[in-house]
Amino acid sequence: MERAIGYLAHTCKSAPVVAFVGLFTSLSLAQPAILEQPRVDVTAPVNRAANNTSAAASEFNPDRIVAAWIDWRLSPVLSSEILSTGVGLSFDGGITWSDMLVRPPTANQTLIEASPMTAADPRTGTMWVGGISYGTGGGVYIARLDPTATAFSATKMARLSASADRGAMAAGPKPGEPDTTRLYITYNEGCIRSDDLGDTWTAPVSLGSGLGFLPRVAKDGTLYIAYWDQASGLMLKRSANGGSSFVTKTIATRLDTWTIQDGSRFPGNFRVIPTVCIAVSPVDGALYAVYCDRTKLLSGRHDIDLYFTKSTNKGDTWSAPTHTIHADAFNQDQFFPWIEVDREGRLHVSWWDGRRTDQNDATTNTDAWFDNSYAYSEDAGATWHEYRLSENTWNAASDGLIRNQQFVGDMCGMACAGRRITPVYVDTRSGDPDIYATRLWFCGADVNKDGFVNGNDYDIFAEAFEGGDIAADFNDDGFVNGNDYDLFAEEFEGGCL
């Protein structure tokens, strides 16, 4: 490696300025390396269901990733359905994973512990997982992973409640106090918050009626909560005082809507709740939202696509929704979207995609074939670049459950930190649902796209640079010169964290 560094340092002093001639593909930062697809629930037994994923990572150390899901591994037989919160941890950027169950304190354990949620603090690197224990003695519970720890602390109850449902979590600074961390949990009873990393919690502040309350914290401490109001559409709560009070704004009015348990617009026989996912840019505070909606209805067949909208004024107004994230064929549905924004302002969206199988909408327990897909945008959503993540199309009917109605969860989460994007999702390739992740890395210094930055990348860049090949135009300005070397060296030395 020292040889390559010295060689480049010498060469860049006399390298000619070469005009763009269109001979090679640039080694720019824009194109991700799509790496291996490891299984996350590595110790889960066969023939037990898992679904409904959440994931998080922190800018403090992007190599540390936490994932959570509903896990049926404690069920002695399929019909018993004992639900727990499954948790996966990776300390190497998603290459390898360990998994476990994170349960509430013994006194608060029930047979249904679900609604998995994750959060990460970009300032300290602290991460959390949590869930809801349903029924008498239950409520909202969390566990904390400190920045250098390799195991979670003992779980704590954030709120005792026999009627809590559908939780989500987010962390960020208090308004106007960048050196603080406030942790929020939103669920059907309201918004609770903690200023001591989850040890103690406030009483809930009501969010009103709605479903799928999803919190996001902006760099300035503004709290945003997106949700679906069956009467009013896709809505946003905004708080400038750290969750003490909220104003309400409209994100979008749906073209079509359906009830919570209705899956008749999709293949298979599982529910798809028409909620909305938002993300806030750490660069300029812009808000972005994705959701699924019906584009067409022809001869009884619904075409469900992803819709995208954005706001540049803290959610006061939103752009007209568009469905430009993915290509499509009629009646090939896209749904369960998740969106993140990285530290450079790049947008990332993952979803379930049915375009590779011509399949009718169904109301019976039948086959339903899907892939996991992903797209990114570098121009605030004007254009998108999409990729198929699944190795093979898989069948959602293999849900691992014995029910009249299938169940495959309600969301598929995605971790985003540094240059690493990690969608975490369900795949039934083995005949029952398992949890997988795909490693995506936006690292220009990883020239050969193998997931590592090392001397091989330097050698490839050096050869292109010495020859004046446009492949060494690292900054995409149409020329090969010392600026490209400087940018490459910076990325290389930083390891693209």
C-alpha positions in Angstrom: 0.0 0.0 0.0 2.9 2.4 0.8 4.2 1.7 -2.7 0.9 2.7 -4.2 0.5 5.9 -2.1 4.0 7.0 -3.0 3.5 6.2 -6.6 0.3 8.3 -6.8 1.8 11.2 -4.8 4.7 11.3 -7.3 2.5 10.9 -10.4 -0.1 13.5 -9.6 2.5 16.3 -9.8 3.1 15.8 -13.5 -0.1 14.1 -14.6 -1.6 15.7 -17.7 -5.1 17.2 -17.7 -7.1 14.9 -19.9 -10.4 15.9 -21.4 -13.4 13.6 -21.1 -13.5 11.2 -24.1 -16.2 8.8 -22.9 -14.0 5.7 -23.1 -14.5 4.4 -19.5 -16.9 4.5 -16.6 -15.8 7.0 -13.9 -14.7 5.8 -10.5 -17.1 8.3 -8.9 -18.8 8.0 -5.5 -22.3 7.8 -7.1 -22.5 4.1 -7.8 -23.0 1.7 -4.8 -21.3 -1.6 -4.3 -24.1 -4.1 -3.8 -22.4 -6.7 -1.7 -23.4 -10.0 0.0 -26.8 -10.7 1.4 -26.2 -12.3 4.8 -28.9 -13.9 6.9 -29.5 -11.9 10.1 -31.5 -14.3 12.3 -28.7 -16.8 12.1 -29.7 -19.1 15.0 -33.5 -19.1 14.5 -34.9 -22.6 14.1 -36.4 -23.8 10.8 -40.1 -23.5 10.2 -40.7 -20.6 12.5 -42.0 -17.2 11.3 -40.1 -13.9 11.3 -41.2 -10.6 9.8 -41.8 -6.9 10.4 -38.2 -5.6 10.4 -36.7 -2.4 11.8 -33.0 -1.3 11.6 -30.8 1.5 12.7 -27.1 2.6 12.6 -25.3 5.7 13.9 -22.9 8.2 12.2 -20.8 7.8 15.3 -19.7 4.3 14.1 -21.5 3.2 10.9 -20.1 -0.4 11.2 -22.4 -1.0 14.2 -25.9 -2.0 12.9 -28.9 -3.2 14.9 -32.0 -4.9 13.4 -35.2 -6.1 15.0 -38.2 -8.1 14.0 -41.1 -10.2 15.2 -39.8 -13.7 16.0 -41.8 -16.9 16.6 -38.9 -19.1 17.7 -40.3 -19.7 21.2 -43.4 -21.4 19.7 -43.2 -25.1 20.5 -45.5 -25.8 17.5 -46.6 -23.6 14.6 -50.1 -23.1 16.0 -49.0 -21.9 19.4 -47.7 -18.5 18.1 -45.5 -17.2 20.9 -44.2 -13.9 19.6 -40.9 -12.2 20.8 -38.7 -9.4 19.6 -35.8 -10.8 17.6 -32.7 -8.7 17.5 -29.6 -8.9 15.2 -26.3 -7.1 15.8 -23.4 -6.5 13.4 -20.2 -4.8 14.3 -18.5 -5.1 10.9 -20.9 -3.2 8.6 -23.3 -6.0 8.1 -20.9 -8.7 7.0 -21.6 -11.0 10.0 -24.5 -11.0 12.5 -25.4 -12.4 15.9 -29.0 -12.7 16.9 -31.0 -13.0 20.1 -34.3 -12.3 21.7 -34.7 -9.1 23.7 -37.6 -9.5 26.1 -39.2 -7.2 28.7 -38.5 -7.7 32.4 -39.8 -11.0 33.6 -42.8 -9.4 35.4 -43.9 -7.8 32.1 -43.5 -10.7 29.7 -46.5 -11.9 27.7 -47.1 -14.4 24.9 -47.2 -11.6 22.4 -44.1 -9.3 22.4 -44.1 -7.5 19.1 -44.0 -4.1 17.4 -40.1 -4.2 17.0 -38.4 -0.8 16.9 -34.9 0.5 16.7 -33.1 3.8 17.1 -29.5 5.2 17.0 -28.1 8.4 18.3 -25.9 10.1 15.7 -24.0 12.1 18.3 -23.0 9.4 20.8 -23.4 6.1 18.9 -25.9 4.8 21.5 -28.4 2.4 20.0 -31.7 1.0 21.3 -34.1 -1.8 20.5 -37.6 -2.1 21.9 -41.1 -3.6 21.5 -44.5 -3.8 23.0 -45.6 -6.5 25.4 -49.3 -6.9 24.7 -51.9 -7.5 27.5 -52.2 -7.2 31.2 -48.8 -6.4 32.9 -47.3 -5.4 29.6 -46.4 -2.2 27.8 -43.6 -0.5 26.0 -40.0 -1.8 26.7 -36.5 -1.0 25.5 -32.9 -2.1 25.9 -29.8 0.1 25.3 -26.5 -0.8 23.6 -23.8 1.7 24.7 -21.3 2.9 22.1 -18.5 0.4 22.9 -20.7 -2.4 24.4 -21.3 -5.7 22.6 -24.4 -6.6 24.5 -27.6 -4.8 25.5 -28.3 -3.6 29.0 -31.2 -5.1 30.9 -34.5 -4.1 29.4 -36.6 -1.4 31.1 -40.3 -0.6 30.9 -40.8 2.8 29.2 -44.5 2.7 29.8 -46.8 0.2 31.5 -50.0 -0.3 29.5 -52.4 -3.1 28.7 -53.5 -1.4 25.5 -50.2 -0.1 23.9 -49.8 -0.9 20.2 -47.5 -0.2 17.2 -44.5 1.6 18.5 -41.6 3.4 16.8 -38.5 5.1 18.1 -36.1 7.9 17.2 -33.2 9.8 18.8 -31.7 13.2 18.3 -30.9 16.5 20.0 -33.3 18.6 22.0 -34.3 21.7 20.2 -31.5 24.3 20.2 -29.2 22.0 22.3 -26.9 20.1 19.8 -24.9 18.4 22.6 -27.9 16.6 24.0 -29.7 13.4 23.2 -33.5 12.9 23.5 -35.1 9.6 22.8 -38.7 9.4 21.6 -41.2 6.6 21.4 -44.5 7.1 19.5 -47.3 4.6 19.7 -51.1 4.6 19.8 -51.3 6.3 23.2 -49.0 9.2 22.2 -45.4 10.4 22.3 -43.1 9.7 25.3 -39.6 10.9 25.7 -36.4 10.3 27.7 -33.5 12.6 28.4 -31.3 10.0 30.2 -30.8 7.5 27.3 -34.0 5.6 28.2 -33.7 5.1 31.9 -36.8 7.3 32.7 -39.7 8.5 30.7 -42.4 11.1 30.6 -46.1 10.4 30.4 -47.5 10.3 26.8 -48.5 13.4 25.0 -51.5 12.5 22.9 -51.1 12.5 19.1 -54.8 12.0 18.4 -56.3 9.4 16.2 -54.1 7.7 13.6 -52.0 4.7 12.8 -48.3 4.1 12.2 -46.9 7.0 14.1 -43.2 7.3 12.9 -40.9 9.8 14.6 -37.9 11.5 13.0 -35.6 14.1 14.6 -34.0 16.8 12.6 -30.5 18.1 13.2 -31.9 21.2 14.9 -34.0 19.1 17.2 -37.4 19.5 15.5 -39.5 16.4 16.0 -41.6 15.1 13.1 -44.1 12.3 13.3 -45.8 10.9 10.2 -48.9 8.8 10.3 -52.1 7.7 8.5 -55.4 9.2 9.6 -58.1 7.2 8.0 -60.4 10.2 7.8 -57.8 12.9 6.7 -55.1 11.1 4.8 -51.3 11.0 5.4 -50.5 13.5 8.1 -47.6 15.1 9.9 -47.2 16.2 13.5 -44.4 18.8 14.1 -43.0 19.8 17.4 -40.5 22.7 18.0 -40.4 22.1 21.7 -39.2 18.6 22.0 -42.5 16.8 22.0 -44.4 18.9 24.5 -46.9 20.1 21.8 -47.5 19.7 18.1 -48.9 21.3 15.0 -50.6 19.2 12.4 -50.0 19.3 8.6 -51.1 17.2 5.6 -48.5 15.3 3.7 -50.8 13.9 1.0 -54.4 12.9 0.3 -54.6 9.2 -0.8 -56.0 8.3 -4.2 -57.3 5.1 -2.7 -57.6 3.8 0.8 -58.5 0.6 2.5 -58.9 -0.8 6.0 -56.2 -2.2 8.2 -56.8 -5.9 7.5 -57.7 -5.5 3.8 -55.3 -7.2 1.4 -57.6 -7.5 -1.5 -55.6 -5.1 -3.7 -52.6 -7.4 -3.6 -51.6 -10.9 -4.5 -51.8 -13.3 -1.6 -53.9 -12.9 1.5 -52.0 -10.6 3.8 -52.7 -7.1 5.0 -50.9 -4.0 3.7 -51.6 -1.0 6.0 -51.5 2.2 3.9 -49.2 4.2 6.2 -46.4 6.6 5.2 -42.7 6.7 5.9 -40.7 10.0 6.2 -37.1 11.0 6.5 -35.4 14.3 7.2 -32.2 15.4 5.6 -29.2 16.1 7.9 -27.9 18.4 5.3 -30.6 21.0 4.8 -33.6 19.8 6.9 -35.7 18.9 3.9 -38.5 16.3 4.5 -39.2 13.4 2.2 -42.1 10.9 2.3 -42.9 7.7 0.5 -46.1 5.6 0.6 -47.9 3.2 -1.6 -51.1 4.1 -3.4 -53.2 2.9 -6.4 -52.2 4.2 -9.8 -54.8 2.4 -11.8 -57.8 0.0 -11.5 -58.6 -1.9 -14.7 -60.9 -5.0 -15.0 -60.8 -5.4 -11.2 -56.9 -5.4 -11.0 -55.3 -2.8 -8.8 -51.9 -1.3 -9.7 -50.2 -0.2 -6.5 -47.1 1.9 -6.8 -44.8 3.9 -4.6 -45.4 7.7 -4.4 -42.9 10.3 -3.4 -43.3 13.8 -2.1 -41.1 16.4 -0.3 -41.2 19.5 1.7 -38.6 22.3 2.0 -40.5 24.3 4.6 -40.7 21.9 7.6 -43.8 20.2 6.4 -46.0 23.2 5.9 -46.5 22.3 2.2 -45.5 19.3 0.1 -44.8 18.8 -3.5 -47.4 17.0 -5.7 -46.8 13.3 -5.2 -45.1 11.4 -8.1 -44.5 7.7 -8.7 -41.1 7.9 -10.3 -39.0 5.8 -7.9 -39.3 2.5 -9.8 -40.1 1.1 -13.2 -43.3 -0.9 -13.4 -45.7 -3.0 -15.4 -49.4 -2.8 -14.9 -50.7 -4.6 -11.9 -47.3 -5.4 -10.6 -47.4 -3.9 -7.1 -44.8 -2.1 -5.0 -45.4 -1.5 -1.3 -43.9 -1.6 2.2 -41.6 1.3 1.4 -38.9 2.7 3.8 -36.9 5.9 3.2 -33.6 7.2 4.7 -31.4 10.2 3.9 -27.7 9.9 4.3 -25.2 12.6 5.6 -24.6 13.8 2.0 -28.3 14.2 1.2 -28.6 11.1 -0.9 -32.1 9.5 -0.7 -32.5 5.7 -0.2 -35.8 3.8 -0.6 -36.4 0.1 -0.1 -39.7 -1.8 -0.8 -41.4 -5.1 -1.8 -41.7 -5.5 -5.6 -44.1 -7.8 -7.5 -43.2 -6.9 -11.1 -41.5 -10.2 -12.0 -44.6 -12.3 -11.7 -47.9 -11.7 -13.5 -50.3 -12.3 -10.6 -53.8 -11.3 -9.9 -55.1 -9.6 -6.8 -56.5 -12.2 -4.3 -58.7 -12.6 -1.3 -57.8 -16.2 -0.6 -54.7 -17.8 0.8 -52.7 -18.2 -2.4 -49.2 -17.7 -3.7 -47.8 -14.3 -3.9 -44.3 -13.7 -5.4 -42.1 -10.8 -4.6 -38.6 -9.4 -4.6 -36.9 -6.9 -2.3 -35.9 -3.8 -4.2 -33.9 -0.6 -3.6 -33.4 2.8 -5.3 -31.4 5.9 -4.5 -31.5 9.5 -5.7 -28.8 12.2 -5.7 -31.0 15.1 -6.8 -33.6 15.2 -4.0 -35.9 12.7 -5.8 -36.0 14.1 -9.3 -34.4 11.0 -10.7 -33.8 7.5 -9.2 -31.5 4.5 -9.8 -33.1 1.2 -8.8 -31.7 -2.3 -8.1 -33.1 -5.7 -7.3 -31.8 -7.0 -4.0 -33.4 -10.5 -3.9 -31.4 -13.4 -5.3 -34.6 -15.0 -6.4 -38.3 -14.1 -6.3 -39.8 -15.6 -3.2 -43.3 -16.6 -2.1 -45.1 -14.6 0.6 -47.5 -17.4 1.1 -44.7 -19.3 2.9 -45.3 -17.1 5.9 -44.6 -19.9 8.5 -48.0 -19.5 10.1 -51.2 -21.5 10.3 -53.9 -18.9 9.9 -56.8 -18.2 7.6 -55.1 -15.0 6.7 -51.4 -14.7 5.9 -49.2 -12.4 7.8 -45.8 -11.0 6.6 -45.5 -8.0 8.8 -46.2 -4.3 8.1 -42.9 -2.8 7.2 -39.3 -3.5 6.1 -36.7 -1.3 7.7 -33.3 0.0 6.6 -30.2 1.3 8.4 -28.3 4.3 7.1 -25.1 5.7 8.4 -21.9 6.9 6.8 -21.6 5.4 3.4 -23.4 2.2 4.4 -27.0 1.5 3.6 -28.5 -1.8 4.9 -32.0 -2.8 4.0 -33.3 -5.6 6.3 -36.1 -7.6 5.1 -38.0 -10.9 4.9 -37.2 -13.7 2.4 -38.8 -17.1 2.2 -36.2 -18.8 0.0 -35.9 -21.7 2.5 -39.6 -22.3 2.7 -40.3 -20.1 5.7 -39.7 -16.4 6.5 -36.1 -15.6 7.5 -34.5 -12.2 8.0 -31.8 -11.0 5.5 -29.9 -7.9 4.9 -28.1 -6.5 1.8 -24.9 -4.5 2.2 -24.8 -1.4 0.1 -21.7 0.8 0.2 -21.3 4.2 -1.5 -17.5 4.2 -1.3 -15.7 5.6 -4.4 -12.4 4.4 -3.0 -13.6 0.8 -3.2 -12.8 0.9 -6.9 -13.3 -2.8 -7.5 -16.6 -2.9 -5.5 -15.6 -5.8 -3.3 -16.6 -4.2 0.0 -13.1 -3.3 1.2 -10.7 -0.4 0.7 -7.2 -1.7 0.3 -4.1 -1.7 -2.0 -6.0 -3.4 -4.8 -8.1 -0.3 -5.1 -5.1 2.0 -5.1 -3.4 -0.1 -7.8 -6.4 0.1 -10.1 -6.8 3.8 -9.6 -3.0 4.4 -10.1 -3.0 2.6 -13.4 -6.0 4.6 -14.6 -4.6 7.8 -13.3 -1.1 7.3 -14.9 -2.7 6.6 -18.2 -5.0 9.6 -18.0 -8.0 7.3 -18.4 -11.4 8.9 -17.7 -11.9 6.1 -15.2 -9.7 8.1 -12.9 -12.0 11.1 -13.1 -13.0 10.7 -9.5 -14.8 14.0 -9.1 -16.8 13.6 -12.3 -15.7 17.0 -13.7 -14.6 15.6 -17.1 -10.9 15.9 -16.4 -8.2 13.7 -14.8 -5.9 15.7 -12.6 -4.6 16.3 -9.1 -8.0 17.1 -7.8 -9.1 13.5 -8.5 -6.0 12.2 -6.7 -6.7 14.3 -3.7 -10.4 13.2 -3.4 -9.5 9.6 -3.9 -6.7 9.8 -1.3 -9.1 11.4 1.2 -11.7 8.7 0.7 -9.1 6.0 0.9 -7.5 7.2 4.1 -10.8 7.7 5.8 -12.0 4.2 4.9 -15.3 5.5 3.7 -16.8 5.6 7.2 
